[in-house]
Amino acid sequence: MSTLEVINPFDLQAIGSVRLSDWETVDKYLKDAHGLFRNRNNWLPCYVRIEILKKTAKLMQERFEALAFQIANEGGKPLIDARVEVARAIDGVELCIKELSHLAGREIPMDLTRAGAGRLAFTSREPIGPVVAVSAFNHPLNLIVHQVATAVAVGCPVLVKPADDTPLSCQAFVDILHEAGLPEEWCRFVACDIPTAEKMVTDPRVAFFSFIGSSRVGWMLRSKLAPGTRCALEHGGVAPVIIEDSADVEAMIPSLLKGGFYHSGQVCVSVQRVFAPQSQAEGIARLLADSASKLVVGNAIEEQTECGPLIRPGEVDRVAEWVKEAESGGGKILCGGEKLGDTTYAPTVLLDSPADAKISTMEIFGPAVSVYGYEDIDAAIEKANALPFAFQASVFTRNLDVAMKCVQNLDASAVMVNDHTAFRVDWMPFAGRRQSGYNVGGIGYTMHDMTQDKMAVIKL
């Protein structure tokens, strides 16, 4: 059986490896998962699942620093942020336990007409069936919790394929689940090649498909799902920020800095397009550039690093090409705009990039933010809404009317007021609209989607 070598994305040195599963192995895993679900005597009682998840959270807490280092080492997320991710992942496991108490049915009134009289009806929720989860590299532990711990919580057997760049954190979490008492056949770690992954995802034994990653791959896989397979897709956006002239600029800059350059911009709701009043746009852009230019770029495993590498050298080249394209079209580079090495790119702020440039129309997934001046806020909102992607957006203002205008008119699943677009807590709904995704993420919402209603109608 072949292996997948894992490297540190900063120095490109090997840090570990995982075994790749072939189709014969995956087919057996699917057969086991299908059999577990079809025989209801095999289902794990809720209290058993709760005990497993409680022990899982405890084991994660005991291994906190090791898990954080692993996130930084394989994924390039700075240690300071990797520690936040571990804390969120532990909280996420505990949140799965809490959400189980809300996963309930309801009474259905039956005597609304004569036809239903004399009957009592109620619903309950039960697991949907085998889950296949395909995950992304940028939050290699917390995303796995969102896709796998949720399935375990509701009683679905689950197979999880991590991103090829970051399989070690996923494998560590699956191992912890098993150590906590979850039988191995209920959760399988599947690192595999693309043809095997596609065959697994589109297998008719799969009841629910959870995907986090590129829109090109996600929508393609959705088009090939077997009849009856439900799914949730989480892709990226080109997140817009509207700044109104009453905004508290001093408080706003650190927020934009975090939202734009956290994990070197490798976040699906990272700040990318900032629309500011024409008279303030250059000043705001220069303040942001001044702060961005002071960020420490380096190996994510070093304590002082604030911006780590991009996940692959090819991504550095791509970001450099996009920034060069914007500059060639008239955009002004106020800071950065250069490769710092084969694996890192300087935090970059541009002013007035061309409207048709890639940085203005596509998700850059890198450390670059573009600021645009506007004369009319309605026109700025129209530009913010002009792309086929819609995820989270934000507005900075002290004016309640302006805040509500943006909340009502921005095409986004969430609009943050006086906060950056990348804000998230794990119990809120998290969803892309249009080409940015399908269905709703967030732990409680995912658990709901991984279950289904069953109704009992009793004739009295």
C-alpha positions as CSV (number, residue, x, y, z in Angstrom):
1,M,0.0,0.0,0.0
2,S,1.4,3.4,-1.0
3,T,1.9,6.4,1.4
4,L,1.3,10.1,1.2
5,E,4.2,12.2,2.4
6,V,3.4,15.3,4.5
7,I,5.6,18.3,4.4
8,N,6.0,21.6,6.3
9,P,4.7,24.2,3.8
10,F,7.4,26.7,4.8
11,D,10.6,24.8,4.5
12,L,9.2,21.9,2.4
13,Q,10.7,19.3,4.8
14,A,9.0,16.0,5.3
15,I,7.3,15.8,8.7
16,G,5.3,12.6,8.4
17,S,3.3,10.3,6.2
18,V,0.0,8.5,6.1
19,R,-1.0,5.3,4.3
20,L,-3.2,5.6,1.3
21,S,-6.4,3.5,1.1
22,D,-7.2,1.7,-2.2
23,W,-10.7,1.1,-3.5
24,E,-10.8,-2.4,-2.1
25,T,-10.2,-1.0,1.4
26,V,-12.7,1.9,1.0
27,D,-15.3,-0.5,-0.4
28,K,-15.0,-2.6,2.7
29,Y,-15.3,0.5,4.9
30,L,-18.5,1.5,3.0
31,K,-19.9,-2.1,3.3
32,D,-19.2,-2.0,7.1
33,A,-20.9,1.5,7.4
34,H,-23.9,0.4,5.4
35,G,-24.3,-2.7,7.4
36,L,-24.0,-0.9,10.7
37,F,-26.8,1.5,9.7
38,R,-29.1,-1.1,8.2
39,N,-29.1,-3.2,11.3
40,R,-30.6,-1.0,14.0
41,N,-29.5,-3.3,16.7
42,N,-26.0,-2.0,15.9
43,W,-26.9,1.6,16.6
44,L,-25.0,3.3,19.5
45,P,-27.3,4.7,22.2
46,C,-27.2,8.4,22.7
47,Y,-25.6,8.1,26.1
48,V,-22.8,6.0,24.8
49,R,-22.1,8.6,22.1
50,I,-22.1,11.3,24.7
51,E,-19.6,9.4,26.8
52,I,-17.3,8.9,23.8
53,L,-17.4,12.6,22.9
54,K,-16.8,13.7,26.5
55,K,-13.7,11.5,26.7
56,T,-12.6,12.8,23.2
57,A,-12.7,16.4,24.5
58,K,-10.7,15.4,27.6
59,L,-8.0,13.6,25.5
60,M,-7.8,16.6,23.2
61,Q,-7.3,18.9,26.1
62,E,-4.5,16.7,27.4
63,R,-2.8,16.9,24.0
64,F,-3.5,20.6,23.4
65,E,0.0,21.7,22.5
66,A,0.8,18.7,20.4
67,L,-2.3,19.2,18.4
68,A,-1.6,23.0,17.9
69,F,2.0,22.3,16.8
70,Q,0.8,19.7,14.3
71,I,-1.7,22.2,12.8
72,A,1.1,24.8,12.4
73,N,3.6,22.2,11.2
74,E,1.5,20.7,8.4
75,G,-0.9,23.5,7.6
76,G,1.2,26.7,8.0
77,K,-1.2,28.3,10.5
78,P,0.9,30.4,13.0
79,L,1.0,28.8,16.5
80,I,-0.9,31.6,18.1
81,D,-3.8,30.9,15.7
82,A,-3.3,27.1,15.8
83,R,-3.9,27.2,19.6
84,V,-7.1,29.0,19.0
85,E,-8.2,26.3,16.5
86,V,-7.5,23.6,19.1
87,A,-9.6,25.4,21.7
88,R,-12.4,25.8,19.2
89,A,-12.2,22.1,18.2
90,I,-12.5,21.0,21.8
91,D,-15.4,23.4,22.3
92,G,-16.9,22.0,19.1
93,V,-16.9,18.5,20.4
94,E,-18.6,19.6,23.6
95,L,-21.1,21.6,21.6
96,C,-22.1,18.4,19.7
97,I,-23.1,17.0,23.1
98,K,-25.1,20.0,24.0
99,E,-26.9,20.1,20.6
100,L,-28.1,16.5,21.1
101,S,-30.6,17.8,23.7
102,H,-32.1,20.1,21.0
103,L,-32.3,17.4,18.3
104,A,-35.9,16.7,18.9
105,G,-39.2,16.1,17.1
106,R,-42.5,17.8,17.7
107,E,-46.2,17.1,17.9
108,I,-48.1,17.5,14.6
109,P,-51.7,18.7,15.2
110,M,-54.1,16.3,13.4
111,D,-57.6,17.4,14.1
112,L,-57.4,20.6,12.0
113,T,-59.8,18.9,9.6
114,R,-62.3,16.1,10.1
115,A,-60.0,13.7,8.1
116,G,-57.3,13.9,10.8
117,A,-59.5,13.8,13.9
118,G,-59.0,11.0,16.4
119,R,-55.3,10.7,15.8
120,L,-52.1,11.7,17.6
121,A,-49.0,12.4,15.6
122,F,-45.4,13.3,16.5
123,T,-42.0,13.3,14.9
124,S,-38.6,12.1,16.1
125,R,-35.2,12.4,14.4
126,E,-33.0,9.6,13.5
127,P,-29.6,9.3,11.7
128,I,-29.6,9.7,8.0
129,G,-27.1,6.9,7.3
130,P,-23.4,6.6,6.3
131,V,-21.6,10.0,5.9
132,V,-18.6,10.7,3.7
133,A,-16.8,13.9,4.6
134,V,-14.1,15.5,2.4
135,S,-12.3,18.3,4.1
136,A,-10.0,21.3,3.4
137,F,-6.5,22.1,4.6
138,N,-7.0,25.5,6.2
139,H,-8.5,24.4,9.5
140,P,-7.3,20.8,9.6
141,L,-8.6,20.0,13.0
142,N,-11.7,22.2,13.6
143,L,-13.2,21.4,10.2
144,I,-12.9,17.7,10.9
145,V,-14.8,18.2,14.2
146,H,-17.5,20.0,12.2
147,Q,-17.8,17.1,9.7
148,V,-17.0,14.1,11.8
149,A,-17.8,14.8,15.5
150,T,-21.3,15.8,14.3
151,A,-21.8,12.5,12.5
152,V,-20.6,10.6,15.6
153,A,-22.9,12.6,17.8
154,V,-26.0,11.8,15.8
155,G,-25.1,8.2,15.3
156,C,-24.0,8.1,11.6
157,P,-21.1,5.9,10.5
158,V,-18.6,8.2,8.8
159,L,-15.7,8.0,6.4
160,V,-13.4,11.1,6.3
161,K,-11.0,12.1,3.6
162,P,-8.7,14.9,4.7
163,A,-6.9,17.4,2.4
164,D,-3.8,15.8,1.0
165,D,-1.7,18.6,2.5
166,T,-3.0,18.2,6.1
167,P,-3.9,14.6,6.9
168,L,-2.1,14.3,10.2
169,S,-4.5,16.4,12.3
170,C,-7.4,14.5,10.9
171,Q,-5.8,11.2,11.6
172,A,-5.0,12.3,15.2
173,F,-8.6,13.2,15.8
174,V,-9.9,9.9,14.4
175,D,-7.4,8.0,16.6
176,I,-8.6,10.0,19.6
177,L,-12.2,9.0,18.9
178,H,-11.2,5.4,18.8
179,E,-9.2,5.7,22.0
180,A,-12.2,7.4,23.6
181,G,-14.2,4.2,22.9
182,L,-15.8,4.6,19.4
183,P,-15.6,1.3,17.6
184,E,-13.3,1.7,14.5
185,E,-16.0,0.8,12.0
186,W,-18.0,3.8,13.0
187,C,-15.3,6.3,11.9
188,R,-12.7,5.5,9.2
189,F,-9.8,7.7,8.2
190,V,-9.5,7.6,4.4
191,A,-6.5,9.2,2.7
192,C,-6.7,8.2,-1.0
193,D,-6.1,9.3,-4.5
194,I,-8.7,11.4,-6.5
195,P,-10.3,8.5,-8.5
196,T,-10.8,6.5,-5.3
197,A,-12.2,9.6,-3.5
198,E,-14.7,10.3,-6.3
199,K,-15.8,6.6,-6.4
200,M,-16.3,6.8,-2.6
201,V,-18.3,10.0,-2.7
202,T,-20.6,8.9,-5.5
203,D,-21.3,5.4,-4.1
204,P,-25.0,4.7,-3.6
205,R,-24.4,3.6,0.0
206,V,-23.6,7.1,1.0
207,A,-26.5,8.9,2.6
208,F,-24.9,12.3,3.2
209,F,-21.9,14.0,1.6
210,S,-20.1,16.8,3.4
211,F,-17.6,18.8,1.4
212,I,-15.4,21.8,2.3
213,G,-13.1,23.0,-0.5
214,S,-13.0,24.5,-4.0
215,S,-16.3,25.3,-5.7
216,R,-15.1,23.6,-8.9
217,V,-14.6,20.3,-7.2
218,G,-17.6,20.6,-4.9
219,W,-20.2,21.3,-7.6
220,M,-18.7,18.7,-9.9
221,L,-19.0,16.0,-7.2
222,R,-22.6,17.1,-6.3
223,S,-23.5,16.6,-10.0
224,K,-22.3,13.0,-9.7
225,L,-23.9,12.0,-6.4
226,A,-26.1,8.8,-6.3
227,P,-29.8,9.4,-6.3
228,G,-31.0,10.0,-2.7
229,T,-27.6,11.2,-1.4
230,R,-28.0,14.5,0.5
231,C,-25.1,17.0,0.7
232,A,-23.6,20.2,2.1
233,L,-21.0,22.2,0.2
234,E,-18.9,24.9,1.7
235,H,-16.8,26.9,-0.8
236,G,-15.3,30.3,-0.8
237,G,-16.3,33.9,-1.3
238,V,-14.7,37.3,-2.3
239,A,-15.8,38.9,0.9
240,P,-16.8,42.6,0.7
241,V,-16.6,45.3,3.4
242,I,-18.5,48.5,3.2
243,I,-17.0,51.4,5.1
244,E,-19.3,54.4,5.7
245,D,-17.8,57.9,6.5
246,S,-18.9,57.8,10.1
247,A,-16.9,54.6,10.9
248,D,-14.4,54.5,13.7
249,V,-11.3,54.1,11.6
250,E,-9.0,53.6,14.6
251,A,-11.0,50.7,15.8
252,M,-11.6,49.3,12.3
253,I,-8.0,48.9,11.1
254,P,-7.0,46.1,13.5
255,S,-10.2,44.3,12.6
256,L,-9.6,44.5,8.9
257,L,-6.0,43.5,9.5
258,K,-7.1,40.3,11.3
259,G,-9.9,39.6,8.8
260,G,-7.6,40.0,5.8
261,F,-4.4,38.4,6.9
262,Y,-5.4,35.7,9.4
263,H,-3.8,32.5,8.1
264,S,-2.3,34.6,5.3
265,G,-5.7,35.1,3.9
266,Q,-6.4,31.4,3.4
267,V,-9.9,31.6,4.8
268,C,-13.1,31.2,2.8
269,V,-14.6,34.5,4.3
270,S,-11.3,36.4,4.5
271,V,-11.6,40.2,3.9
272,Q,-10.7,40.8,0.2
273,R,-12.7,43.8,-1.2
274,V,-13.0,47.0,0.9
275,F,-15.2,49.8,-0.3
276,A,-14.6,53.1,1.3
277,P,-15.8,56.7,0.7
278,Q,-13.6,58.2,-2.1
279,S,-12.3,61.0,0.2
280,Q,-11.2,58.4,2.8
281,A,-10.2,55.4,0.7
282,E,-6.5,56.2,0.2
283,G,-6.0,57.2,3.8
284,I,-7.7,54.0,5.1
285,A,-5.7,51.9,2.6
286,R,-2.4,53.4,3.8
287,L,-3.3,52.9,7.5
288,L,-4.1,49.2,6.7
289,A,-0.9,48.9,4.6
290,D,1.2,50.4,7.4
291,S,-0.1,47.7,9.8
292,A,0.2,44.9,7.3
293,S,3.8,45.8,6.5
294,K,4.7,45.1,10.2
295,L,3.3,41.6,10.3
296,V,6.0,39.0,10.8
297,V,6.1,36.4,8.1
298,G,7.8,33.0,8.6
299,N,7.6,29.4,9.6
300,A,4.3,28.9,11.4
301,I,5.9,26.7,14.1
302,E,7.9,29.7,15.4
303,E,6.2,31.7,18.2
304,Q,6.8,35.1,16.6
305,T,5.3,34.3,13.3
306,E,2.0,36.2,12.5
307,C,1.6,35.2,8.8
308,G,2.8,31.7,7.7
309,P,3.4,30.2,4.3
310,L,0.8,29.6,1.7
311,I,0.0,25.9,1.5
312,R,1.9,25.2,-1.7
313,P,4.6,27.1,-3.7
314,G,2.2,27.2,-6.7
315,E,-0.2,29.2,-4.6
316,V,2.5,31.8,-4.0
317,D,3.1,32.1,-7.7
318,R,-0.6,32.4,-8.4
319,V,-1.0,35.2,-5.8
320,A,2.0,37.0,-7.3
321,E,0.4,36.8,-10.8
322,W,-2.9,38.2,-9.6
323,V,-1.3,41.1,-7.8
324,K,0.9,41.9,-10.8
325,E,-2.2,41.8,-13.1
326,A,-4.0,44.3,-10.8
327,E,-1.0,46.6,-10.7
328,S,-0.6,46.4,-14.5
329,G,-4.3,47.5,-14.8
330,G,-3.7,50.6,-12.7
331,G,-4.0,49.3,-9.1
332,K,-1.5,50.8,-6.6
333,I,0.5,48.5,-4.4
334,L,0.8,50.3,-1.0
335,C,2.7,47.5,0.7
336,G,3.9,44.0,-0.1
337,G,3.4,42.9,-3.7
338,E,6.3,40.6,-3.7
339,K,7.3,37.0,-3.0
340,L,9.4,36.6,0.1
341,G,10.5,33.2,-0.9
342,D,9.2,30.1,-2.7
343,T,6.6,29.5,0.0
344,T,5.7,33.0,1.4
345,Y,4.2,36.1,0.0
346,A,4.3,39.5,1.7
347,P,1.0,40.9,3.2
348,T,-0.2,43.2,0.4
349,V,-2.7,46.1,0.3
350,L,-3.7,47.5,-3.1
351,L,-5.7,50.6,-3.9
352,D,-8.3,50.8,-6.7
353,S,-7.5,47.5,-8.4
354,P,-9.3,47.2,-11.8
355,A,-12.9,46.0,-11.5
356,D,-12.3,43.2,-13.9
357,A,-9.0,42.0,-12.3
358,K,-8.9,38.5,-10.7
359,I,-8.3,40.1,-7.3
360,S,-11.6,42.0,-7.8
361,T,-13.7,39.1,-9.1
362,M,-12.3,35.8,-7.7
363,E,-11.3,34.4,-4.3
364,I,-7.6,35.1,-3.9
365,F,-7.1,32.8,-0.8
366,G,-3.8,34.7,-0.1
367,P,-2.5,37.7,1.9
368,A,-3.9,40.5,-0.3
369,V,-6.6,43.0,0.3
370,S,-7.8,45.6,-2.2
371,V,-9.4,48.9,-1.2
372,Y,-11.8,50.8,-3.6
373,G,-13.1,54.3,-3.4
374,Y,-16.8,55.0,-4.0
375,E,-18.9,58.1,-4.4
376,D,-22.3,56.5,-3.6
377,I,-23.0,53.8,-1.0
378,D,-25.7,52.3,-3.1
379,A,-23.2,51.8,-6.0
380,A,-20.8,50.3,-3.5
381,I,-23.4,47.8,-2.4
382,E,-24.2,47.0,-6.0
383,K,-20.5,46.3,-6.7
384,A,-20.3,44.2,-3.6
385,N,-23.2,42.1,-4.8
386,A,-22.0,41.9,-8.4
387,L,-20.2,38.5,-8.3
388,P,-21.6,35.0,-8.5
389,F,-20.2,34.3,-5.0
390,A,-21.9,35.3,-1.8
391,F,-20.9,34.3,1.7
392,Q,-20.2,36.7,4.6
393,A,-19.9,40.5,4.3
394,S,-19.5,43.4,6.7
395,V,-20.1,47.1,7.2
396,F,-18.4,49.6,9.4
397,T,-20.5,52.6,10.5
398,R,-21.8,54.5,13.5
399,N,-25.1,55.1,11.7
400,L,-27.8,52.6,12.5
401,D,-29.7,53.4,9.3
402,V,-26.6,52.7,7.3
403,A,-26.0,49.5,9.2
404,M,-29.5,48.2,8.6
405,K,-29.4,49.3,4.9
406,C,-26.3,47.1,4.4
407,V,-27.8,44.2,6.4
408,Q,-30.9,44.3,4.2
409,N,-29.2,44.9,0.9
410,L,-25.9,43.0,0.9
411,D,-26.3,39.6,-0.7
412,A,-24.7,37.6,2.0
413,S,-25.7,34.8,4.4
414,A,-24.3,36.9,7.3
415,V,-23.5,40.6,7.6
416,M,-21.2,41.7,10.4
417,V,-21.6,45.2,11.7
418,N,-18.4,46.8,12.9
419,D,-16.5,43.5,12.6
420,H,-14.6,41.8,9.9
421,T,-16.1,39.3,7.4
422,A,-14.2,36.3,8.9
423,F,-15.9,36.4,12.2
424,R,-17.4,33.1,13.2
425,V,-18.5,31.1,16.2
426,D,-19.2,27.4,15.8
427,W,-22.8,27.4,16.8
428,M,-24.0,30.0,14.3
429,P,-25.3,29.1,10.8
430,F,-22.4,29.3,8.3
431,A,-23.4,29.1,4.7
432,G,-22.3,30.2,1.2
433,R,-25.0,31.4,-1.2
434,R,-25.1,30.9,-5.0
435,Q,-21.7,29.5,-6.1
436,S,-20.3,29.8,-2.6
437,G,-22.0,26.8,-1.2
438,Y,-25.1,24.7,-0.6
439,N,-26.9,24.0,2.6
440,V,-25.9,25.3,6.0
441,G,-22.9,24.6,8.2
442,G,-22.4,25.2,11.9
443,I,-22.4,22.3,14.3
444,G,-26.1,22.3,15.3
445,Y,-27.2,22.8,11.7
446,T,-24.9,20.0,10.4
447,M,-26.3,17.6,13.0
448,H,-29.8,18.5,11.9
449,D,-28.9,17.8,8.2
450,M,-27.3,14.4,9.2
451,T,-30.6,13.3,10.7
452,Q,-34.1,13.0,9.3
453,D,-37.7,13.2,10.5
454,K,-39.8,10.2,11.2
455,M,-43.4,10.6,12.0
456,A,-45.7,8.3,14.0
457,V,-49.5,8.7,13.5
458,I,-51.6,6.9,16.1
459,K,-55.3,6.3,15.6
460,L,-56.9,6.5,18.9
